[in-house]
Amino acid sequence: MKRLSGTEISKAIKEELKKEVSNLKTRGIHPKLAVILVGDDPASAIYVNSKKRTCEELGIGSLEKKMPAVTTQAELLSVVKALNRDPAVNGILCQVPLPGQCNEQEVIQTIDPEKDVDCFHPYNLGLLTAGIPKYMPCTPFGILQILKRSDCEISGKQVVVLGRSNIVGRPLSILMSLKAWNATVTVCHSRTRNLPEICATADILVVAMGRAKFVTAEFVKKGAVVIDVGTNRIADPAHPKGSRLVGDVDYEGIQGVAAAATPVPGGVGPMTIAMLMYNTINAARFQAGLDRFEL
Ligand SMILES: NC(=O)c1ccc[n+]([C@@H]2O[C@H](COP(=O)([O-])OP(=O)(O)OC[C@H]3O[C@@H](n4cnc5c(N)ncnc54)[C@H](OP(=O)(O)O)[C@@H]3O)[C@@H](O)[C@H]2O)c1
């Protein structure tokens, strides 16, 4: 079974993006991402730091707005609105989950769609559904890049997407069904009957459910390509940290059945951040009146 390394593919993409950032800088365009972090959730702090580090690596400016856990919705919205107005900021994202008193949807809908580099705003999801995407949803587009750069043809293939979240499963299923990709897509979820049988019809199986090692060999057609989006932390006393990350797919169990699969960690995860950088660069380009930088 071929290992589809998102770590390697994202490195190559980041090199392309780094060149584009320096190209933009010679034209007086300095891409900048603002990240809002509310509260002190340790996992969120790790994500925000790695976004900041990747910005630095690529020469993208970054601005972190740290807000206390007691922040009110009104305070949060006023920070979003100030960033919307700041012409030096091209992209804005608000790290989730938010504390209980804050309304995530209202925050997403307050971000200027022109600066919505996460592609969570209904306006950008609408463009995508209409077949004219502006920003690309980060994890789904990262998956499409893994497939493209591993010479895995999508057109005409039977794709099963297991999971229908607004950030992964649904936008991915819509993108893949567009004329640009031409897949025949089935979306599965917790009410799907005969789940293993349906998954086993897939030439390309994408799993985004958040259930550790749920997908076993019986879900996989011989020769299929399997993309594992899941990131689940499980207890492991043998590990120095006492726990480790595993995917939604039993990677060892599908060896000899799948033709190729993404590992966890080192698969989809690193692609998501690279695509966030890609969207930030495009935000700077769009706001300067330029067209899309293609990957
Ligand atoms: N690597 C990355 O960059 C990245 C990015 C995003 C997410 N993730 C990871 O991907 C996983 C999924 O996250 P998400 O936000 O997309 O999903 P989510 O919002 O947690 O939704 C999970 C989806 O899986 C379905 N599901 C759950 N249990 C199921 C079962 N037993 N049988 C069939 N379907 C089931 C749910 O069905 P219903 O709709 O019926 O409830 C839902 O559609 C998580 O582990 C998350 O941490 C990773």
The ligand as a MOL file (V3000), in Angstrom:
LIG
                    3D

  0  0  0     0  0            999 V3000
M  V30 BEGIN CTAB
M  V30 COUNTS 48 52 0 0 0
M  V30 BEGIN ATOM
M  V30 1 N -6.6000 16.8600 9.6460 0
M  V30 2 C -7.2940 17.9770 9.6000 0
M  V30 3 O -6.8270 19.0000 9.1240 0
M  V30 4 C -8.6920 17.9770 10.1030 0
M  V30 5 C -9.5660 19.0240 9.7930 0
M  V30 6 C -10.8920 18.9510 10.2460 0
M  V30 7 C -11.2890 17.8520 10.9880 0
M  V30 8 N -10.3940 16.8800 11.3050 0 CHG=1
M  V30 9 C -10.8030 15.6780 12.0630 0
M  V30 10 O -11.7050 14.9500 11.2410 0
M  V30 11 C -12.6600 14.2900 12.0400 0
M  V30 12 C -14.0440 14.7230 11.5910 0
M  V30 13 O -14.2270 16.0800 11.9040 0
M  V30 14 P -15.4090 16.9500 11.2620 0
M  V30 15 O -15.3780 18.2580 11.9500 0
M  V30 16 O -15.3540 16.8480 9.7870 0 CHG=-1
M  V30 17 O -16.6670 16.0880 11.6550 0
M  V30 18 P -17.8350 16.2640 12.7400 0
M  V30 19 O -18.4520 17.5980 12.6750 0
M  V30 20 O -17.3250 15.7320 14.0370 0
M  V30 21 O -18.8600 15.2220 12.1010 0
M  V30 22 C -18.5990 13.8470 12.0370 0
M  V30 23 C -19.3550 13.2540 10.8880 0
M  V30 24 O -19.1770 11.8330 10.9470 0
M  V30 25 C -20.4650 11.2000 11.0020 0
M  V30 26 N -20.3720 10.0520 11.9040 0
M  V30 27 C -19.9850 10.0570 13.1950 0
M  V30 28 N -20.0580 8.8040 13.7030 0
M  V30 29 C -20.5310 8.0180 12.7210 0
M  V30 30 C -20.8290 6.6330 12.6190 0
M  V30 31 N -20.6580 5.8100 13.6570 0
M  V30 32 N -21.2880 6.1660 11.4370 0
M  V30 33 C -21.4450 6.9820 10.3790 0
M  V30 34 N -21.1660 8.3130 10.3980 0
M  V30 35 C -20.7230 8.8120 11.5650 0
M  V30 36 C -21.4230 12.2200 11.5640 0
M  V30 37 O -22.7360 11.9260 11.1240 0
M  V30 38 P -24.0000 12.8780 11.5030 0
M  V30 39 O -23.8940 14.0620 10.5830 0
M  V30 40 O -25.1700 12.0290 11.1830 0
M  V30 41 O -23.8510 13.2210 12.9320 0
M  V30 42 C -20.8680 13.5150 10.9590 0
M  V30 43 O -21.3650 13.7510 9.6710 0
M  V30 44 C -12.3190 14.6480 13.4750 0
M  V30 45 O -11.4630 13.6350 14.0010 0
M  V30 46 C -11.5400 15.9420 13.3380 0
M  V30 47 O -10.6370 16.1540 14.4150 0
M  V30 48 C -9.1220 16.9110 10.8720 0
M  V30 END ATOM
M  V30 BEGIN BOND
M  V30 1 1 1 2
M  V30 2 2 2 3
M  V30 3 1 2 4
M  V30 4 1 4 5
M  V30 5 2 4 48
M  V30 6 2 5 6
M  V30 7 1 6 7
M  V30 8 2 7 8
M  V30 9 1 8 9
M  V30 10 1 8 48
M  V30 11 1 9 10
M  V30 12 1 9 46
M  V30 13 1 10 11
M  V30 14 1 11 12
M  V30 15 1 11 44
M  V30 16 1 12 13
M  V30 17 1 13 14
M  V30 18 2 14 15
M  V30 19 1 14 16
M  V30 20 1 14 17
M  V30 21 1 17 18
M  V30 22 2 18 19
M  V30 23 1 18 20
M  V30 24 1 18 21
M  V30 25 1 21 22
M  V30 26 1 22 23
M  V30 27 1 23 24
M  V30 28 1 23 42
M  V30 29 1 24 25
M  V30 30 1 25 26
M  V30 31 1 25 36
M  V30 32 1 26 27
M  V30 33 1 26 35
M  V30 34 2 27 28
M  V30 35 1 28 29
M  V30 36 1 29 30
M  V30 37 2 29 35
M  V30 38 1 30 31
M  V30 39 2 30 32
M  V30 40 1 32 33
M  V30 41 2 33 34
M  V30 42 1 34 35
M  V30 43 1 36 37
M  V30 44 1 36 42
M  V30 45 1 37 38
M  V30 46 2 38 39
M  V30 47 1 38 40
M  V30 48 1 38 41
M  V30 49 1 42 43
M  V30 50 1 44 45
M  V30 51 1 44 46
M  V30 52 1 46 47
M  V30 END BOND
M  V30 END CTAB
M  END
